Amino acid sequence: MIKVTIGNNTRREAVIVDENTTLRAVLEDNGIDYTSGVMHLDGSSLNPGDLDKTFAQHGITEKCYLLNVVKADNAA
């Protein structure tokens, strides 16, 4: 089981998931909109197709951060 800190700019929470769960499934199960910003896994931007890979396929075995970061148009 993996402890995933999941969220966005304003909300974060920890959930426990199986390592064979896809990133997309965890996002959808927790109501995180992954279409409005850049998805990051442990600080690295995700590439197309990465959401349909499991945590095990990404090499995650214990804990991680899965965050959607939205940058405002007027941000410096």
Secondary structure, 3 states (H helix, E strand, C coil): CEEEEEECCCCEEEEEECCCCEHHHHHHHCCCCCCCCEEEECCEECCCCHHHCECCCCCCCCEEEEEEECCCCCCC
